[in-house]
């Protein structure tokens, strides 16, 4: 596939092109030794009377657990949501929760029948996120407002720049907030910046004394801020001009670092799209950038001293970096040797990049694909493994790696719980506590906090303090392998975006569907994850309706209906999608602001 994943997201002349460095050295296999893992106490966040609860899933970087063990997420109420915002993969009104010392508190939303969801909690207990705020008259969908919840449970609406939507994405330990807010100037590219609306969006910094501060752009019309460190540095993305590239269909977009009143362009690795996913307290930025020609993308690490460094891949042509800790250790996912393209991004494995070496972390439970989403100061890495297909949640395995060991299945480290499957480990704090999402035996999705049964958590009720040898855990048979970082040298070259807009590894516009596949593609399992299908028709979120398309794998229906959900695609078994039946019109459906799925565009479906 010529083209990576999340959605609604995604020329200037390339001034220089550097030749890639080959993988000259042989892979080094880590010596065989017996690493041991601790068990975990499992804490179900429950709900507020509805079926589901969840955490915001990365990327960009989120902080769902602070270092005091306070967790924040969203849980369903019993009330149906007529707009079906799908914060928790269903059509119920949901509310932000805070979990502290074993007690769940309802932080609420803006007045009315509004849903809310948080994405960050600082060490002072302040929480940032978004709340519905009625209807956006320009889109017909929900208006979303930036929210700051206080330690005392108070709710502050941070407002906008005159538009109908905003998002509070991060808050540092100085209580400064970074996010994005709309003005009143019409704009077609708002969704590129992971926010709904129909007018221009600008990055902001909020402080109690100055309220919203517009950080401007790198020269284009739009920007957004996604993280802020304890030094007050802010990271995000911005258009650099207003010229639509003929090869991409959109203006150029670069990652930026804002400090001391100035937005600094971080450049790219030679392509026309660059995006940051994480910022540490040393001012280092990790993310993904296209190479020249926009047919592949590589993970990068940027710092002031060296500029943008290409971290290479695991032998394939593409990869992305999702998190950098304060030691400068980077995790993400990268293509294996037969993996091609930023959109399909399979097969791929989680990686750890450290001191110039990229280590393949394998995958849990013999899964062929894996992703690493976060790493803490103790070198613990969390993420998930999956079968490389696009059915979200049910087939995923939450995973953990320590000290560069292969990814292990977290389900092997929790108390026996028939019917429960931990699907995604989204964040790990410096105490080793993990925020994860799992599926219950009845299909409901819940948020969980895992507490390690280790020397730093003595006396935890229900903890099994024995250790488990890594060799006995469910993990991939292949040991972690190391690769010298391959790619082009560090670069400060300007760059931008793609016509198939993407966030994490999807490039198409929000709510879009694609052209049909050829007859050969409809029947070939080899092509279902690697066919480059351009998005032409804008479908848009189906507010108030849980409708979508039947999922496809290998040219056949999977038995699941895939529908639009704000943060991630919703999927449920459907009689309208008989498993094994040949797909009529295979293609890609942009079913969330972050993901696209391979579906049968000729066969609609729905569920409540």
C-alpha positions as CSV (number, residue, x, y, z in Angstrom):
1,X,0.0,0.0,0.0
2,X,1.4,3.4,-0.9
3,X,-0.2,5.1,1.8
4,X,-0.6,5.1,7.9
5,X,-4.0,5.1,10.5
6,X,-6.4,7.6,13.0
7,X,-8.6,9.9,10.9
8,X,-9.9,13.2,10.1
9,X,-6.2,14.0,10.5
10,X,-3.4,14.3,8.5
11,X,4.2,21.2,-1.5
12,X,6.4,23.0,-0.8
13,X,9.6,22.1,-2.7
14,X,11.7,19.6,-0.9
15,X,15.0,21.4,-0.4
16,X,17.2,18.4,0.1
17,X,17.0,14.6,0.0
18,X,19.4,12.4,2.0
19,X,20.1,8.9,1.0
20,X,18.9,6.3,3.5
21,X,21.4,4.3,5.5
22,X,21.1,0.6,5.0
23,X,20.8,-2.0,7.8
24,X,24.5,-2.7,7.5
25,X,25.0,-4.6,10.8
26,X,23.5,-7.9,11.6
27,X,20.6,-8.1,14.0
28,X,21.6,-8.7,17.5
29,X,19.5,-11.1,19.6
30,X,19.3,-10.3,23.3
31,X,21.0,-12.9,25.5
32,X,18.6,-15.5,27.0
33,X,18.0,-14.8,30.6
34,X,15.1,-15.3,32.9
35,X,13.3,-12.0,33.5
36,X,10.5,-12.1,36.0
37,X,7.2,-10.2,36.1
38,X,5.0,-9.3,39.0
39,X,1.3,-10.1,39.2
40,X,-1.3,-7.3,39.2
41,X,-4.3,-6.5,41.2
42,X,-7.2,-5.7,38.9
43,X,-9.6,-2.8,39.6
44,X,-12.7,-2.4,37.4
45,X,-13.7,1.2,37.1
46,X,-17.3,0.2,36.5
47,X,-19.9,2.5,35.1
48,X,-22.5,5.1,36.2
49,X,-25.4,2.8,35.3
50,X,-24.8,2.2,31.6
51,X,-22.9,-0.7,29.9
52,X,-19.4,0.7,29.1
53,X,-16.5,2.7,30.5
54,X,-13.2,3.5,28.9
55,X,-10.0,5.6,28.7
56,X,-9.1,7.9,25.8
57,X,-6.8,5.8,23.6
58,X,-3.5,7.3,22.4
59,X,-2.2,8.9,20.3
60,X,-1.2,11.7,20.7
61,X,0.2,11.3,24.2
62,X,-2.3,11.0,27.0
63,X,-1.8,10.8,30.8
64,X,-4.6,8.7,32.3
65,X,-2.9,7.9,35.6
66,X,-0.8,10.4,37.6
67,X,2.1,9.4,39.8
68,X,-0.2,9.3,42.9
69,X,-2.4,6.7,41.3
70,X,-5.3,8.9,40.3
71,X,-7.0,7.6,37.1
72,X,-9.4,9.5,34.8
73,X,-11.7,8.1,32.2
74,X,-15.3,8.1,31.0
75,X,-18.3,5.9,32.0
76,X,-21.8,5.4,30.7
77,X,-24.9,6.6,32.4
78,X,-28.3,4.8,31.8
79,X,-29.4,7.7,29.5
80,X,-29.4,7.2,25.8
81,X,-27.5,9.9,23.8
82,X,-29.6,11.0,20.8
83,X,-26.4,12.4,19.2
84,X,-24.5,9.1,19.8
85,X,-21.2,10.7,20.5
86,X,-19.8,7.2,21.2
87,X,-17.1,8.2,23.7
88,X,-17.4,4.7,25.1
89,X,-18.2,2.9,21.9
90,X,-22.0,3.1,22.3
91,X,-24.9,5.6,22.3
92,X,-25.2,6.4,26.0
93,X,-24.6,9.7,27.7
94,X,-21.2,9.3,29.4
95,X,-19.5,11.2,32.2
96,X,-15.9,11.8,33.3
97,X,-14.8,9.8,36.3
98,X,-11.9,10.1,38.7
99,X,-10.6,7.0,40.5
100,X,-8.6,7.6,43.7
101,X,-7.9,5.3,46.6
102,X,-10.3,2.8,45.3
103,X,-13.2,5.2,45.0
104,X,-14.8,6.4,41.7
105,X,-16.2,9.9,41.6
106,X,-18.4,11.4,38.9
107,X,-16.9,14.7,37.7
108,X,-19.8,15.4,35.3
109,X,-20.1,17.4,32.2
110,X,-21.4,20.8,31.2
111,X,-25.1,21.4,32.1
112,X,-27.7,19.5,30.1
113,X,-27.7,16.0,28.7
114,X,-24.0,16.2,27.7
115,X,-21.3,13.6,27.6
116,X,-17.7,14.2,28.6
117,X,-14.3,12.5,28.4
118,X,-10.9,13.4,29.9
119,X,-7.4,12.8,28.5
120,X,-5.0,14.1,31.1
121,X,-4.6,14.3,34.9
122,X,-1.6,16.1,36.5
123,X,0.0,15.4,39.8
124,X,-2.1,18.1,41.5
125,X,-5.3,16.3,40.5
126,X,-6.4,18.7,37.7
127,X,-8.1,17.1,34.8
128,X,-8.5,18.2,31.2
129,X,-10.8,17.0,28.4
130,X,-13.9,17.8,26.5
131,X,-17.7,18.0,27.1
132,X,-20.6,18.1,24.7
133,X,-22.2,21.6,24.7
134,X,-25.3,21.3,22.6
135,X,-25.3,21.3,18.8
136,X,-22.8,22.9,16.4
137,X,-25.0,24.6,13.9
138,X,-22.3,24.4,11.2
139,X,-22.0,20.6,11.3
140,X,-25.3,19.4,12.8
141,X,-23.2,17.3,15.2
142,X,-22.4,17.9,18.9
143,X,-20.4,21.0,19.8
144,X,-17.4,20.1,22.0
145,X,-15.9,22.4,24.6
146,X,-12.5,22.4,26.4
147,X,-13.0,21.6,30.1
148,X,-10.7,21.8,33.1
149,X,-11.9,19.9,36.2
150,X,-10.5,21.1,39.5
151,X,-9.2,18.9,42.3
152,X,-12.4,19.9,44.2
153,X,-14.6,18.6,41.3
154,X,-15.3,22.1,39.9
155,X,-15.8,22.4,36.1
156,X,-14.3,25.3,34.1
157,X,-15.4,25.9,30.5
158,X,-12.2,27.2,28.8
159,X,-14.2,28.7,25.9
160,X,-13.2,29.2,22.2
161,X,-11.8,31.9,19.9
162,X,-15.3,32.6,18.6
163,X,-16.0,29.3,17.1
164,X,-18.2,26.4,18.3
165,X,-15.6,23.9,19.5
166,X,-12.5,23.5,21.5
167,X,-10.4,20.8,23.2
168,X,-8.2,20.8,26.4
169,X,-5.6,18.2,25.6
170,X,-3.0,18.4,28.5
171,X,-2.3,20.1,31.8
172,X,1.2,20.3,33.3
173,X,2.2,20.3,37.0
174,X,2.2,24.2,36.9
175,X,-1.5,24.0,36.0
176,X,-1.0,25.4,32.5
177,X,-3.3,23.9,29.9
178,X,-2.6,23.2,26.2
179,X,-5.2,22.6,23.6
180,X,-7.0,23.8,20.5
181,X,-10.0,26.1,19.9
182,X,-11.9,27.3,16.8
183,X,-12.4,30.8,15.6
184,X,-15.2,31.9,13.3
185,X,-13.4,31.8,9.9
186,X,-14.7,28.9,7.7
187,X,-12.1,26.2,7.1
188,X,-12.3,22.7,5.5
189,X,-9.3,21.2,7.3
190,X,-10.4,21.3,11.0
191,X,-10.6,17.6,11.4
192,X,-6.9,17.2,10.6
193,X,-6.3,18.4,14.1
194,X,-8.4,15.9,15.9
195,X,-11.2,18.3,16.6
196,X,-14.7,18.6,15.1
197,X,-16.0,21.8,13.5
198,X,-16.1,23.8,10.3
199,X,-13.9,26.8,11.1
200,X,-10.2,27.4,11.7
201,X,-8.6,25.9,14.7
202,X,-5.6,27.4,16.6
203,X,-3.4,26.0,19.3
204,X,-3.9,27.6,22.7
205,X,-2.3,27.9,26.1
206,X,-4.6,28.5,29.1
207,X,-3.5,29.9,32.5
208,X,-5.8,31.0,35.3
209,X,-4.4,34.5,35.1
210,X,-4.5,35.0,31.3
211,X,-7.2,32.6,30.2
212,X,-7.0,31.5,26.5
213,X,-3.9,32.6,24.7
214,X,-3.8,32.1,20.9
215,X,-0.4,30.6,19.9
216,X,-0.9,31.3,16.2
217,X,0.4,29.0,13.4
218,X,3.6,28.3,11.4
219,X,2.2,30.4,8.6
220,X,-0.9,28.4,7.6
221,X,-4.5,28.7,8.7
222,X,-4.7,26.0,11.4
223,X,-2.8,24.6,14.4
224,X,-3.4,22.5,17.5
225,X,-1.5,21.8,20.7
226,X,-1.5,18.4,22.3
227,X,1.0,18.4,25.1
228,X,2.7,20.7,27.6
229,X,5.6,19.8,29.8
230,X,6.6,21.1,33.2
231,X,8.9,23.6,31.7
232,X,5.9,25.2,29.9
233,X,7.0,24.0,26.4
234,X,4.1,23.1,24.2
235,X,4.0,20.6,21.3
236,X,1.6,20.2,18.4
237,X,1.1,20.5,14.7
238,X,0.5,23.4,12.3
239,X,0.0,24.2,8.6
240,X,3.0,26.1,7.3
241,X,1.2,27.7,4.4
242,X,-2.1,27.9,2.5
243,X,-0.9,26.2,-0.7
244,X,-2.7,22.9,-1.4
245,X,-0.1,20.5,-2.7
246,X,-1.1,18.7,-5.9
247,X,0.3,15.5,-4.6
248,X,-1.4,15.6,-1.3
249,X,-4.5,17.7,-1.7
250,X,-3.8,19.7,1.4
251,X,-1.4,22.4,2.7
252,X,1.9,21.5,4.3
253,X,1.9,20.5,8.0
254,X,4.8,20.3,10.4
255,X,5.2,19.5,14.1
256,X,6.1,22.5,16.3
257,X,7.5,23.3,19.7
258,X,6.2,26.5,21.4
259,X,8.3,28.2,24.1
260,X,9.0,31.8,25.2
261,X,6.3,33.1,23.0
262,X,7.5,31.6,19.8
263,X,6.4,28.6,17.7
264,X,9.4,26.7,16.3
265,X,9.0,24.6,13.1
266,X,10.6,21.2,13.7
267,X,10.6,20.3,10.0
268,X,10.3,16.8,8.6
269,X,12.3,13.9,7.2
270,X,11.8,15.1,3.6
271,X,8.1,14.4,3.0
272,X,5.1,16.6,3.1
273,X,3.6,15.5,6.4
274,X,5.0,15.5,9.9
275,X,3.3,15.1,13.2
276,X,4.4,14.9,16.9
277,X,2.9,12.4,19.3
278,X,4.9,13.0,22.6
279,X,6.9,15.6,24.4
280,X,9.1,15.0,27.5
281,X,10.3,17.3,30.2
282,X,13.7,17.7,28.4
283,X,12.0,19.3,25.4
284,X,12.5,16.2,23.2
285,X,9.7,15.5,20.7
286,X,8.8,12.1,19.2
287,X,6.5,11.5,16.3
288,X,6.2,10.5,12.7
289,X,7.2,12.1,9.4
290,X,6.9,11.2,5.8
291,X,10.0,10.7,3.7
292,X,10.4,12.3,0.3
293,X,7.5,11.3,-2.0
294,X,5.1,10.6,0.9
295,X,5.0,6.9,0.1
296,X,6.5,5.9,3.5
297,X,6.9,7.4,7.0
298,X,9.5,7.0,9.7
299,X,9.5,7.6,13.5
300,X,11.6,10.6,14.6
301,X,13.1,12.0,17.8
302,X,13.8,15.8,17.8
303,X,15.8,17.9,20.2
304,X,17.4,21.3,20.0
305,X,21.0,20.0,19.7
306,X,20.5,17.5,16.9
307,X,17.3,18.5,15.2
308,X,15.1,15.7,13.7
309,X,16.6,12.2,13.9
310,X,15.2,9.4,11.7
311,X,14.9,6.3,14.0
312,X,14.5,3.9,11.2
313,X,12.2,0.8,11.0
314,X,12.3,-2.9,11.7
315,X,13.1,-3.7,8.1
316,X,9.9,-2.4,6.4
317,X,9.4,1.0,4.9
318,X,7.3,2.8,7.7
319,X,7.0,3.3,11.4
320,X,5.8,5.8,14.0
321,X,7.0,6.9,17.5
322,X,4.2,7.3,20.0
323,X,5.9,8.2,23.3
324,X,9.3,9.4,24.7
325,X,10.1,9.3,28.4
326,X,12.4,11.7,30.2
327,X,15.4,9.5,29.5
328,X,14.9,9.9,25.8
329,X,13.7,6.3,25.3
330,X,11.2,6.1,22.5
331,X,8.5,3.5,21.8
332,X,6.1,3.0,18.9
333,X,5.5,0.5,16.1
334,X,7.3,-0.1,12.8
335,X,6.9,-2.3,9.8
336,X,8.6,-5.7,9.6
337,X,10.5,-6.5,6.4
338,X,7.4,-7.3,4.3
339,X,5.4,-4.4,5.7
340,X,4.7,-1.5,3.3
341,X,2.9,1.8,3.8
342,X,1.8,4.3,6.4
343,X,-1.9,3.5,6.0
344,X,-2.0,-0.3,6.2
345,X,1.0,-0.4,8.6
346,X,1.0,-4.1,8.8
347,X,2.7,-6.3,9.6
348,X,4.3,-4.2,12.3
349,X,5.8,-4.8,15.7
350,X,6.2,-2.7,18.8
351,X,9.7,-1.2,19.2
352,X,11.9,0.4,21.8
353,X,14.5,2.9,20.6
354,X,17.3,3.5,23.0
355,X,20.9,4.9,22.5
356,X,20.6,4.6,18.8
357,X,19.4,1.0,18.7
358,X,15.8,0.0,17.8
359,X,14.7,-3.3,19.5
360,X,11.9,-5.4,18.1
361,X,9.6,-6.2,21.1
362,X,7.7,-8.9,19.4
363,X,4.0,-9.4,20.1
364,X,2.0,-11.0,22.9
365,X,0.2,-14.3,22.6
366,X,1.7,-15.2,19.2
367,X,-0.1,-12.2,17.6
368,X,1.5,-11.2,14.3
369,X,1.2,-7.4,15.0
370,X,1.8,-5.2,18.1
371,X,2.1,-1.6,19.1
372,X,3.9,0.1,22.1
373,X,2.0,3.1,23.3
374,X,3.8,4.4,26.4
375,X,7.0,3.9,28.5
376,X,7.6,5.1,32.1
377,X,10.8,6.0,33.9
378,X,11.3,2.4,35.0
379,X,11.5,1.2,31.4
380,X,8.1,-0.5,31.5
381,X,6.3,-0.4,28.2
382,X,2.6,-1.0,27.5
383,X,0.5,-1.4,24.4
384,X,-1.3,-4.2,22.6
385,X,-1.0,-7.0,20.1
386,X,-3.5,-8.0,17.5
387,X,-4.0,-10.2,14.4
388,X,-3.1,-7.4,12.0
389,X,-6.8,-7.3,11.0
390,X,-9.0,-4.2,11.6
391,X,-11.6,-5.6,14.1
392,X,-11.1,-3.2,17.0
393,X,-11.1,-4.4,20.7
394,X,-12.4,-8.0,20.7
395,X,-9.2,-9.6,19.3
396,X,-6.7,-7.3,21.0
397,X,-4.3,-8.4,23.8
398,X,-3.0,-5.8,26.3
399,X,0.7,-6.2,26.6
400,X,3.7,-5.3,28.8
401,X,7.4,-5.3,28.2
402,X,10.1,-4.6,30.9
403,X,13.7,-3.6,30.2
404,X,13.3,-4.4,26.5
405,X,12.0,-7.9,26.9
406,X,9.5,-9.3,24.4
407,X,5.9,-8.1,24.8
408,X,4.0,-10.3,27.3
409,X,0.2,-10.7,27.5
410,X,-1.0,-8.8,30.5
411,X,-3.9,-11.2,30.8
412,X,-1.4,-13.7,32.1
413,X,-0.5,-11.5,35.1
414,X,-4.0,-10.7,36.5
415,X,-6.2,-13.0,38.7
416,X,-8.2,-15.6,36.8
417,X,-11.3,-13.9,35.5
418,X,-13.3,-16.1,33.0
419,X,-14.6,-14.1,30.1
420,X,-12.5,-11.0,30.7
421,X,-10.0,-10.0,28.0
422,X,-7.7,-7.0,28.6
423,X,-7.4,-5.6,25.1
424,X,-5.4,-2.4,25.3
425,X,-2.9,-1.1,27.9
426,X,-2.9,2.7,27.2
427,X,-0.7,4.2,29.8
428,X,1.7,3.3,32.6
429,X,2.8,5.7,35.3
430,X,6.1,5.9,37.1
431,X,4.8,3.6,39.9
432,X,4.2,0.9,37.3
433,X,0.4,1.2,37.6
434,X,-1.4,0.6,34.3
435,X,-4.6,2.0,32.7
436,X,-6.1,-0.6,30.4
437,X,-9.4,-1.3,28.5
438,X,-10.9,-4.7,28.5
439,X,-14.0,-6.6,27.2
440,X,-16.3,-8.5,29.6
441,X,-17.9,-11.9,28.8
442,X,-21.2,-10.1,27.8
443,X,-19.3,-7.9,25.3
444,X,-19.4,-4.7,27.5
445,X,-16.2,-2.7,27.5
446,X,-14.7,-1.4,30.8
447,X,-11.8,0.6,32.0
448,X,-9.4,-1.0,34.4
449,X,-6.5,0.0,36.6
450,X,-3.8,-2.6,37.3
451,X,-1.8,-2.2,40.5
452,X,1.6,-4.2,40.5
453,X,2.0,-6.6,43.4
454,X,5.6,-5.5,44.1
455,X,7.7,-4.1,46.9
456,X,6.4,-0.6,46.2
457,X,2.8,-1.7,46.7
458,X,3.1,-3.8,49.9
459,X,-0.1,-5.0,51.6
460,X,-2.5,-4.6,48.7
461,X,-5.6,-6.6,49.3
462,X,-5.9,-9.6,46.9
463,X,-2.3,-9.3,45.6
464,X,-0.3,-12.3,44.6
465,X,3.3,-11.4,45.4
466,X,4.9,-14.3,43.7
467,X,6.7,-13.6,40.4
468,X,6.3,-15.1,37.0
469,X,9.1,-16.2,34.8
470,X,9.0,-14.5,31.4
471,X,9.4,-17.8,29.6
472,X,6.1,-19.0,30.9
473,X,4.0,-16.0,29.8
474,X,2.0,-15.9,26.6
475,X,4.2,-14.0,24.2
476,X,5.6,-14.3,20.8
477,X,8.0,-17.1,20.2
478,X,10.6,-14.8,18.5
479,X,13.0,-13.1,21.0
480,X,13.4,-9.3,21.0
481,X,15.9,-8.4,18.3
482,X,17.9,-5.2,17.9
483,X,18.5,-3.2,14.8
484,X,20.9,-0.3,14.3
485,X,18.8,2.8,13.6
486,X,18.4,3.0,9.9
487,X,17.2,5.9,7.9
488,X,18.2,9.3,6.6
489,X,20.3,11.6,8.8
490,X,18.9,14.2,11.1
491,X,17.1,16.9,9.2
492,X,15.5,20.3,9.7
493,X,13.7,20.2,6.3
494,X,10.2,21.8,6.1
495,X,7.3,19.5,5.3
496,X,3.6,19.0,5.7
497,X,0.6,16.8,5.1
498,X,-1.2,14.2,3.0
499,X,-4.4,14.2,1.0
500,X,-5.4,11.1,2.8
501,X,-5.4,12.8,6.2
502,X,-4.1,10.7,9.1
503,X,-3.5,10.8,12.7
504,X,-1.9,7.7,14.1
505,X,-2.0,5.4,11.1
506,X,-4.9,6.6,9.0
507,X,-4.8,9.4,6.5
508,X,-8.3,9.8,5.2
509,X,-10.7,12.6,6.0
510,X,-13.2,12.3,8.9
511,X,-16.1,10.1,8.1
512,X,-14.9,9.2,4.6
513,X,-15.2,6.1,2.5
514,X,-13.1,4.9,-0.4
515,X,-13.4,3.8,-4.0
516,X,-14.3,0.2,-4.5
517,X,-11.5,-2.4,-4.8
518,X,-10.9,-4.3,-8.0
519,X,-12.3,-7.8,-8.5
520,X,-8.9,-9.3,-7.6
521,X,-8.7,-7.3,-4.4
522,X,-12.2,-8.5,-3.4
523,X,-11.1,-12.1,-3.3
524,X,-7.4,-11.8,-2.4
525,X,-6.6,-12.1,1.3
526,X,-3.1,-10.7,0.6
527,X,-4.6,-7.5,-0.6
528,X,-7.0,-6.6,2.1
529,X,-4.5,-4.8,4.2
530,X,-2.3,-3.4,1.4
531,X,-4.4,-1.9,-1.3
532,X,-4.1,1.9,-1.8
533,X,-7.7,3.1,-2.1
534,X,-8.1,6.9,-2.3
535,X,-10.9,8.5,-0.3
536,X,-13.4,10.3,-2.6
537,X,-16.8,10.4,-1.0
538,X,-17.4,12.1,2.3
539,X,-19.7,10.2,4.5
540,X,-19.3,11.9,7.8
541,X,-20.3,10.7,11.3
542,X,-23.8,9.4,11.5
543,X,-24.9,11.3,14.5
544,X,-27.9,9.8,16.3
545,X,-27.6,6.6,14.4
546,X,-25.4,3.6,14.9
547,X,-25.0,2.7,11.3
548,X,-22.0,1.5,9.3
549,X,-20.7,-1.2,7.1
550,X,-19.9,-4.9,7.4
551,X,-16.2,-5.6,8.2
552,X,-14.1,-7.5,5.6
553,X,-11.1,-9.7,5.9
554,X,-9.6,-11.7,3.0
555,X,-12.5,-10.6,0.7
556,X,-15.1,-12.1,3.1
557,X,-17.4,-10.6,5.7
558,X,-16.2,-11.0,9.3
559,X,-19.6,-11.1,10.9
560,X,-19.0,-7.7,12.5
561,X,-20.8,-4.4,11.8
562,X,-18.3,-1.5,11.9
563,X,-19.8,1.9,12.8
564,X,-18.6,5.4,13.4
565,X,-17.4,6.3,17.0
566,X,-15.7,9.5,17.9
567,X,-12.5,8.2,19.4
568,X,-12.4,4.7,17.8
569,X,-14.5,2.6,15.5
570,X,-17.4,0.7,17.0
571,X,-17.8,-3.0,16.1
572,X,-20.4,-5.5,17.0
573,X,-21.6,-8.9,15.8
574,X,-24.4,-8.3,13.3
575,X,-26.8,-10.7,11.5
576,X,-26.6,-8.2,8.5
577,X,-23.0,-9.3,8.0
578,X,-23.0,-13.1,7.7
579,X,-19.5,-14.3,8.3
580,X,-17.8,-15.8,5.3
581,X,-20.0,-14.2,2.7
582,X,-18.1,-12.6,-0.2
583,X,-17.9,-8.8,0.0
584,X,-19.7,-6.8,-2.7
585,X,-17.6,-3.6,-2.7
586,X,-14.5,-3.8,-0.4
587,X,-13.0,-0.5,0.6
588,X,-11.9,1.6,3.5
589,X,-14.4,3.4,5.8
590,X,-13.1,6.2,8.1
591,X,-15.1,5.2,11.1
592,X,-13.7,7.5,13.7
593,X,-11.5,10.6,14.2
594,X,-8.6,8.1,14.5
595,X,-9.2,4.9,12.6
596,X,-10.2,3.5,9.2
597,X,-11.5,0.0,8.7
598,X,-11.6,-2.3,5.7
599,X,-15.4,-2.9,5.0
600,X,-17.9,-3.8,2.4
601,X,-19.1,-0.5,1.1
602,X,-21.9,-2.2,-0.7
603,X,-23.4,-3.7,2.5
604,X,-24.7,-1.4,5.2
605,X,-25.5,-2.5,8.8
606,X,-26.5,-1.1,12.1
607,X,-27.0,-1.9,15.8
608,X,-28.2,-0.2,19.0
